[in-house]
Amino acid sequence: MSQQHQFLDVIDRDEAHRRFHAVLELSPLGEESVPIDRALGRILARDVMAAVDVPSFDRSNFDGFAVRAEDTYGAAEETPCRLALLDQSIPTGTVPQGELSAKTAVVIATGGMLPRGADAVVMIEHTDVEAGKLLVRRAVHAGGGISFAGTDIASGETVLRRGDLLTSRETGVLAAVGVDRVSVWRRPRVAVISTGDEILQPGELMRPGMVFDSNGRILADAVRELGGEPVEYGIVRDDLSLLRQRVIEALSECDVVLLSGGTSKGEGDLSYRAIRDLRDPGIVAHGVALKPGKPICLAASQGKPVVILPGFPTSAIFTFHEFVAPVLRRLAAGSIETASIRPARLALPINSEVGRTEYLLVGLVPRDRGEIDADPTGVPLAAYPMGKGSGSVTTFSHADGFVTIDRHRERLERAEIVQVHLLSRDWRAADLVAIGSHCVGLDYLLGCLQETGFRTKFLAVGSTAGLEAAGRGECDLAGIHLLDPETGRYNRPFVPADLVLIPGYGRMQGVVYRPGDLRFEGQTAEVAVMRVRDDPSCMMVNRNQGSGTRILIDRLLAGAKPPGYAVQSRSHNGVVAAVVQGRADWGVAISGAAQRGGLHFLPLTEERYDFVVPAGRVDRPAIQRFKDLLADPDVRQQLKILGLV
């Protein structure tokens, strides 16, 4: 009589993981370049930096009239402002000639390029035309109705990071910046082999004692869901020689080999016998304390995983997700997510327009445990509204979900609980959430983190808002560069006791201008700004309220508000884009951004860009790894290349 063999030994799950991972080579499988039309579902192997500005020019958001905002101040329905209407119009796809002078207006189409001198667009619905005069019945502010060049994406900006999964949102970003090929990690090729004389292919005629092969389909599609490329070897009958040959063939052609069935070491079960002769090292676990899934067999050959999953479908899929899925995620450098709805606490108030249902894109971040415990709702997530408007592709790609605002609501209050419809399936929080001031150095550091397996999220809200978010426990890290006018010191005077300051690096701030502009050539930054701040023909571009650079600018201007003061850019790259394209003549940015844009630079001050972390999060693995990166000589050299010291 045949003897039923027993398991080699039954070990616990953690020990099985330890043994299995100790013998595997789990680095991503190398890069390949693919055209954008084949990039969907792939994982980026390199950061993608924009080579162009999006939009590439200052454009109108709707049909209306290009104006100077100050000419509309005081306009009302009964007492409109009257402007001279120029006998021309600006359709899409044309470059306007000349400069818009005071008290004049020009017709502009949706998407039309703004003429120099104009800083706002009045909607056609808020105007009338009488005897060649434009009657403006609603005032507009500087920047109103305009998408400025580079406000969505600025040239030189990192728009996607290595490790990002390319969904339709990300491929839209690639197309928007003109990328036609992209570097991605190679998909792991996974052999799927079903074993047993009792197995039939779906579609065959059912016979007594037979079962259809559902495992092969389940496993192949599960591999595909995780970013792998299944290679289906079909059904192998109970022939030990043939099965060994098929395993050797699969090992030579694939990165992972999966078999289903034949794991319990019965006399008729051949799968374990087909792989027990594998070396380097061969079988490392046969039998794991799982229910279901006890018979799983884990092996490896020269760093490649070989796994025999139980024959019962439920056991097979449980053990697949327990042992195989983590391996595939590592080899594929990422994984695909699944969709749902999550409640979240709104981090900022939001105004809405009554009469229209509005969809608000948000980024989700975990709240601090102490804040959750003190909140009767107990909601663990905070939702940060993500602006930029309906034409933004980066906002959509970086958002985690959206909130539907009822058409009867005109305002959502801070701390209000909202329902977030996730854009990605099975959303999970990032390992490190950074909120605060943007910096190319932080972009680089977050990319390094993602390369080592940490998922990151960054929300650019400025230094002050980042510091506040860290104080509320809504982020793990905030990048700040805040100058204390009384002490002349950066950052440390603003850091309260419940936050920890991590020293970052220095950045040289200065005045940027186009080469050959004699108003700036040969001057110091302070002297140049003093000379041009009252010159109506010399236009500046400002930075956003709450940013460290804005504080520096206001200190430099000493109360003056030169032309362009009301127009605010969200980043150093945006400032450079404004000057390069001639819609502004000068601004304040860091030296690295000026160099990349081909602008001249007048040094102003070396500032400190540091990081603050909630005290209770300093020991988290992602923060410790971030600190290690800052201390790494190779990383510091890369930061130096970026103009950071």
GIJOCOR-V550757 format. One record per residue. N is the residue number from 1. RES is the residue in one letter. OMEGA is omega as a letter, one per 20 degrees, with the letter a starting at -180 (* if undefined). NEAR is the number of other ideal C-beta (glycine too) atoms within 8 Angstrom. Layout:
BEGIN
n=<N:N>
res=<RES:RES>
omega=<OMEGA:OMEGA>
near=<NEAR:NEAR>
END
This chain:
BEGIN
n=<1:2:3:4:5:6:7:8:9:10:11:12:13:14:15:16:17:18:19:20:21:22:23:24:25:26:27:28:29:30:31:32:33:34:35:36:37:38:39:40:41:42:43:44:45:46:47:48:49:50:51:52:53:54:55:56:57:58:59:60:61:62:63:64:65:66:67:68:69:70:71:72:73:74:75:76:77:78:79:80:81:82:83:84:85:86:87:88:89:90:91:92:93:94:95:96:97:98:99:100:101:102:103:104:105:106:107:108:109:110:111:112:113:114:115:116:117:118:119:120:121:122:123:124:125:126:127:128:129:130:131:132:133:134:135:136:137:138:139:140:141:142:143:144:145:146:147:148:149:150:151:152:153:154:155:156:157:158:159:160:161:162:163:164:165:166:167:168:169:170:171:172:173:174:175:176:177:178:179:180:181:182:183:184:185:186:187:188:189:190:191:192:193:194:195:196:197:198:199:200:201:202:203:204:205:206:207:208:209:210:211:212:213:214:215:216:217:218:219:220:221:222:223:224:225:226:227:228:229:230:231:232:233:234:235:236:237:238:239:240:241:242:243:244:245:246:247:248:249:250:251:252:253:254:255:256:257:258:259:260:261:262:263:264:265:266:267:268:269:270:271:272:273:274:275:276:277:278:279:280:281:282:283:284:285:286:287:288:289:290:291:292:293:294:295:296:297:298:299:300:301:302:303:304:305:306:307:308:309:310:311:312:313:314:315:316:317:318:319:320:321:322:323:324:325:326:327:328:329:330:331:332:333:334:335:336:337:338:339:340:341:342:343:344:345:346:347:348:349:350:351:352:353:354:355:356:357:358:359:360:361:362:363:364:365:366:367:368:369:370:371:372:373:374:375:376:377:378:379:380:381:382:383:384:385:386:387:388:389:390:391:392:393:394:395:396:397:398:399:400:401:402:403:404:405:406:407:408:409:410:411:412:413:414:415:416:417:418:419:420:421:422:423:424:425:426:427:428:429:430:431:432:433:434:435:436:437:438:439:440:441:442:443:444:445:446:447:448:449:450:451:452:453:454:455:456:457:458:459:460:461:462:463:464:465:466:467:468:469:470:471:472:473:474:475:476:477:478:479:480:481:482:483:484:485:486:487:488:489:490:491:492:493:494:495:496:497:498:499:500:501:502:503:504:505:506:507:508:509:510:511:512:513:514:515:516:517:518:519:520:521:522:523:524:525:526:527:528:529:530:531:532:533:534:535:536:537:538:539:540:541:542:543:544:545:546:547:548:549:550:551:552:553:554:555:556:557:558:559:560:561:562:563:564:565:566:567:568:569:570:571:572:573:574:575:576:577:578:579:580:581:582:583:584:585:586:587:588:589:590:591:592:593:594:595:596:597:598:599:600:601:602:603:604:605:606:607:608:609:610:611:612:613:614:615:616:617:618:619:620:621:622:623:624:625:626:627:628:629:630:631:632:633:634:635:636:637:638:639:640:641:642:643:644:645>
res=<M:S:Q:Q:H:Q:F:L:D:V:I:D:R:D:E:A:H:R:R:F:H:A:V:L:E:L:S:P:L:G:E:E:S:V:P:I:D:R:A:L:G:R:I:L:A:R:D:V:M:A:A:V:D:V:P:S:F:D:R:S:N:F:D:G:F:A:V:R:A:E:D:T:Y:G:A:A:E:E:T:P:C:R:L:A:L:L:D:Q:S:I:P:T:G:T:V:P:Q:G:E:L:S:A:K:T:A:V:V:I:A:T:G:G:M:L:P:R:G:A:D:A:V:V:M:I:E:H:T:D:V:E:A:G:K:L:L:V:R:R:A:V:H:A:G:G:G:I:S:F:A:G:T:D:I:A:S:G:E:T:V:L:R:R:G:D:L:L:T:S:R:E:T:G:V:L:A:A:V:G:V:D:R:V:S:V:W:R:R:P:R:V:A:V:I:S:T:G:D:E:I:L:Q:P:G:E:L:M:R:P:G:M:V:F:D:S:N:G:R:I:L:A:D:A:V:R:E:L:G:G:E:P:V:E:Y:G:I:V:R:D:D:L:S:L:L:R:Q:R:V:I:E:A:L:S:E:C:D:V:V:L:L:S:G:G:T:S:K:G:E:G:D:L:S:Y:R:A:I:R:D:L:R:D:P:G:I:V:A:H:G:V:A:L:K:P:G:K:P:I:C:L:A:A:S:Q:G:K:P:V:V:I:L:P:G:F:P:T:S:A:I:F:T:F:H:E:F:V:A:P:V:L:R:R:L:A:A:G:S:I:E:T:A:S:I:R:P:A:R:L:A:L:P:I:N:S:E:V:G:R:T:E:Y:L:L:V:G:L:V:P:R:D:R:G:E:I:D:A:D:P:T:G:V:P:L:A:A:Y:P:M:G:K:G:S:G:S:V:T:T:F:S:H:A:D:G:F:V:T:I:D:R:H:R:E:R:L:E:R:A:E:I:V:Q:V:H:L:L:S:R:D:W:R:A:A:D:L:V:A:I:G:S:H:C:V:G:L:D:Y:L:L:G:C:L:Q:E:T:G:F:R:T:K:F:L:A:V:G:S:T:A:G:L:E:A:A:G:R:G:E:C:D:L:A:G:I:H:L:L:D:P:E:T:G:R:Y:N:R:P:F:V:P:A:D:L:V:L:I:P:G:Y:G:R:M:Q:G:V:V:Y:R:P:G:D:L:R:F:E:G:Q:T:A:E:V:A:V:M:R:V:R:D:D:P:S:C:M:M:V:N:R:N:Q:G:S:G:T:R:I:L:I:D:R:L:L:A:G:A:K:P:P:G:Y:A:V:Q:S:R:S:H:N:G:V:V:A:A:V:V:Q:G:R:A:D:W:G:V:A:I:S:G:A:A:Q:R:G:G:L:H:F:L:P:L:T:E:E:R:Y:D:F:V:V:P:A:G:R:V:D:R:P:A:I:Q:R:F:K:D:L:L:A:D:P:D:V:R:Q:Q:L:K:I:L:G:L:V>
omega=<r:r:r:r:r:r:r:r:r:a:a:a:a:r:r:r:a:a:a:a:a:a:a:r:a:r:r:a:a:a:r:r:a:r:a:a:r:a:a:r:a:a:a:r:r:r:r:r:a:r:a:r:r:i:a:r:r:a:r:r:a:r:a:a:r:a:r:a:a:r:a:a:a:a:r:a:a:a:a:r:a:r:r:a:a:a:r:r:a:r:r:r:r:r:a:r:r:a:r:a:a:r:r:r:r:r:r:a:r:a:r:a:a:r:r:a:r:r:r:r:r:r:a:r:a:a:r:r:r:r:r:r:r:r:a:a:r:a:r:r:r:a:a:r:a:r:a:r:r:a:r:r:r:r:a:a:r:a:r:a:r:a:r:r:a:r:r:r:a:r:r:r:r:r:a:r:r:r:r:r:a:r:a:r:r:r:r:r:a:r:r:a:r:a:r:r:a:a:r:r:r:a:r:r:r:r:r:r:a:r:r:a:r:a:a:r:a:a:r:a:r:r:a:r:a:r:r:r:a:r:a:a:r:a:r:a:a:r:a:a:r:a:r:a:a:r:r:r:a:r:a:a:a:a:r:r:r:r:r:a:r:a:a:r:r:a:a:a:a:a:a:r:a:a:a:r:r:r:r:i:a:a:r:r:r:a:a:a:r:r:i:r:a:a:a:r:a:a:r:r:a:r:a:r:r:a:r:a:r:a:r:a:a:r:a:a:r:a:r:a:r:a:a:a:r:r:a:r:r:a:a:r:r:r:r:a:r:a:r:r:r:r:r:r:a:a:a:r:a:r:r:a:a:r:r:r:a:r:a:r:a:r:a:r:r:r:r:a:r:r:r:a:a:a:a:a:r:a:a:a:r:a:r:r:a:a:r:r:a:a:a:r:a:r:a:a:a:a:r:a:r:r:r:r:a:a:r:a:r:r:r:a:r:a:r:r:a:r:a:r:a:r:r:a:r:a:r:a:r:r:r:r:r:r:r:a:r:r:r:r:r:r:a:a:r:r:r:r:a:r:r:r:r:r:a:r:r:r:a:a:a:a:a:r:r:r:r:r:r:r:r:a:a:r:r:a:r:r:a:r:a:a:r:a:a:a:a:a:r:r:a:r:a:a:r:a:a:r:r:r:r:a:a:a:r:r:r:r:r:r:r:a:a:r:r:r:a:r:a:a:r:a:r:a:a:a:a:a:r:a:a:a:r:r:a:a:a:a:r:r:a:r:a:r:r:r:r:r:r:r:r:a:a:r:a:a:r:r:r:r:a:r:a:a:a:a:a:r:a:a:r:r:r:r:a:r:a:a:r:a:r:r:r:a:r:r:r:a:r:a:a:r:r:a:a:r:r:r:r:a:r:a:a:r:r:a:r:r:a:a:r:a:r:a:a:a:a:a:r:a:a:r:r:r:r:r:r:r:r:a:a:a:a:r:r:r:r:r:r:r:r:r:a:a:*>
near=<2:4:5:7:6:4:9:6:6:7:10:7:9:6:9:14:9:8:12:15:9:7:9:11:5:7:6:11:10:6:9:8:7:10:7:12:4:7:13:8:8:14:14:17:10:7:10:14:8:13:6:9:12:11:13:6:8:11:11:16:10:9:8:14:15:15:16:12:15:6:12:15:8:7:11:9:6:4:6:11:11:7:13:9:13:9:3:6:7:14:7:7:3:8:4:11:4:6:6:14:6:5:7:11:15:15:11:13:11:8:6:14:10:16:13:10:8:12:12:16:17:15:11:9:4:9:13:7:8:6:3:6:10:12:11:18:10:11:11:11:8:9:11:9:11:13:10:13:12:16:11:13:15:13:15:11:10:10:11:12:13:10:11:11:12:15:9:6:10:13:12:11:15:14:9:10:13:7:9:5:8:13:9:14:15:9:10:14:11:15:13:14:15:14:14:11:5:6:13:12:9:8:3:7:4:6:6:3:4:9:7:10:12:9:13:13:9:12:16:11:9:12:14:10:7:12:16:14:9:11:11:7:10:8:11:11:7:9:8:9:6:9:15:10:8:11:15:8:9:13:12:5:8:12:8:17:14:14:16:15:15:13:15:8:10:7:7:5:12:12:14:14:8:12:15:8:6:12:6:7:7:12:13:11:14:12:12:14:7:11:4:10:12:12:10:18:14:16:13:16:11:5:7:13:12:15:14:14:17:15:11:7:8:7:14:15:11:11:16:14:8:10:13:14:12:7:14:16:12:11:14:16:10:11:10:10:10:7:10:8:7:11:10:14:14:17:11:7:8:10:6:12:7:8:4:7:7:9:8:12:10:16:11:14:17:8:15:10:8:8:10:11:7:5:10:3:7:7:11:6:14:13:14:14:11:11:5:9:8:3:9:9:13:11:13:11:12:8:12:10:13:11:14:10:12:6:9:4:9:6:8:12:7:7:5:8:9:12:10:16:10:12:10:10:9:8:13:5:9:9:9:16:15:15:16:17:13:10:11:13:13:12:13:12:12:13:13:10:15:14:8:7:5:12:9:14:11:11:12:9:10:14:15:9:11:17:16:8:15:17:10:10:12:14:14:11:15:15:16:16:15:12:12:10:7:5:6:6:8:11:13:8:8:8:10:5:3:6:13:9:10:11:7:10:12:9:16:12:14:15:13:17:14:10:7:5:11:5:11:12:8:2:9:6:12:8:8:15:12:7:9:13:10:6:9:5:5:11:11:13:14:13:12:10:6:9:12:14:12:14:11:14:11:7:9:11:12:5:4:7:6:13:8:11:9:11:13:10:16:9:10:11:14:14:17:19:15:16:17:11:11:8:11:13:12:16:15:13:12:12:12:11:16:14:10:9:14:6:13:11:10:13:9:12:8:7:13:12:15:14:11:15:14:13:8:8:9:9:5:9:7:12:14:9:11:14:9:8:11:13:6:8:5:6:12:11:8:9:12:9:6:10:12:13:6>
END
